[in-house]
Amino acid sequence: MNAPLCEIAELPGPPGLPVLGNALQVSPVRLHTVAEKWRAQYGDFFRFRLGSRRFLAIADAEAIASVLRDRPEGFQRTERLERISREMGFGGLFSSNGAHWKRQRPMVMAGFDPAHIKAYFPTLVKVTERFARRWVRAAEAGREIELQSDLMRYTVDVTAGLAFGADINTIESDREVIQQHLDKVLPALFKRVLSPFPELKLPFLPARRERARHLEALRVAVEGFIAQARARLEANPTLRADPQNLIEAMIVARDSEGSGLTDEDVAGNVLTMLLAGEDTTANTLAWMIYLLSRHPEAARRATEEVRGLLGEARLPTLEQIGKLAYVDACMNETMRLKPVAPIIVNQAARDSVVAGIRVPKGHLVLLLMRPAPTDERHFRDAAAFHPERWLEAGKESGIAAPSSAKRVAMPFGAGPRLCPGRYLAMQEMKMVMAMLFAGFDVASVETPDGGEAREALHLTMAPVGLRLKLSRRK
Ligand code: HEM
């Protein structure tokens, strides 16, 4: 006989106030850590409320995977994310639902498939060479590097190159760059999405005026990418049959009869790609550089692997990238301990049942992605940074990741909305780590207060204020 279904209201959860619920216990930048503490207290399934918004929180890996796989029919991105993103011009694949999402997904997948990424490799090398020159200048001047903002210049340039065929070179620019606008707009988007209250529309407030200025600058940049791509298609009409990148493919699709796609969709996806490709990859890299600075033995092994493979060369070939097994393991271990998407929020698109809990249509579901992969039930010595666990060597030392590891740690999500940028991200990350270890010695990675790096959630989970000091390889 089946066990009786449980209602969300019957689950445990933190006590809250009338009207506000738990809103005063949570600030958006710490939502993930607060929710992780609640999970330690109330278990893998609990409930909480931010104003009128009621959440079912899930930390059990199997139940998380079942929600992520049941899309788009059973679950979807929240209506609020969809609406606010569209209002702010980010209405692309990430925030769309239903038929609108379905129409865009294959096109984006094609733009990021391994064959495209392979063809892009020479440009990736060019962008990485520029980035290395920036760090050489910093090393020679004895200057500290603001790690995240430098890495974001790199990831924005890479994404624009691959997705839009545009060489924007923010790495070598001293002018106001796209990434500085994204930095302001993304936290605002995130705050609005999570706010327990509806936002008052007061355009005269200085913060709103400032946000409008950044959004306008981004709109101009996006129009520029689209205009350049249209010019390429006009100059070379054969490209219409064989678009070279995502933006060309989107324009061709938009122009074809009955596509159902609009100019707004194309622009929304351009911004979405910048958004989705920038913070995620840069922050994962920042976490990896930070964790390796705190684990000198792992850093030594990664350096040895890179230098052994590359010899005197400063950047790897495509073939060598595939051989960086230890660096790859460091990446997996970083994403296990510091997933830049520690929460994924979905909304039930119909009445559902998850792990015996009835989830009514419209209810919000907060998936906690870190508790399972940092739980001793799944990984031995789970809180520690052991890249070896992802390698054969892990078997000898008894800390090998279990065969279910990839089903428990899901840094790129899962199911039909799995991150389409993951191949690009992994290649970028290995490229930067190889560039770093081949050309430099890391002198220090400092935090603002000298303690452990703090986590702040601004759509993605970033380490706060890391500063890197390098010297050129001896
Ligand atoms: C380390 C780097 C990255 C991480 C950890 C990451 C993680 C994620 C996660 C967790 C999701 C949500 C998946 C889900 O709902 O199941 C996602 C979606 C997405 N990512 Fe990434 N991502 C990374 C890099 C990138 C890059 C480089 C791009 C493109 C330039 C990208 C584009 C997207 C897009 C467009 C979506 C929305 C997919 C959809 O809703 O259908 N990501 N990513």
Boltz pocket constraint, residues with backbone or C-beta under 6 A from the ligand:
constraints:
  - pocket:
      binder: B
      contacts: [[A, 68], [A, 93], [A, 94], [A, 95], [A, 96], [A, 105], [A, 108], [A, 159], [A, 272], [A, 273], [A, 274], [A, 276], [A, 277], [A, 278], [A, 280], [A, 281], [A, 284], [A, 340], [A, 341], [A, 344], [A, 410], [A, 411], [A, 412], [A, 413], [A, 414], [A, 415], [A, 416], [A, 417], [A, 418], [A, 419], [A, 420], [A, 421], [A, 422], [A, 424], [A, 425]]
      max_distance: 6.0
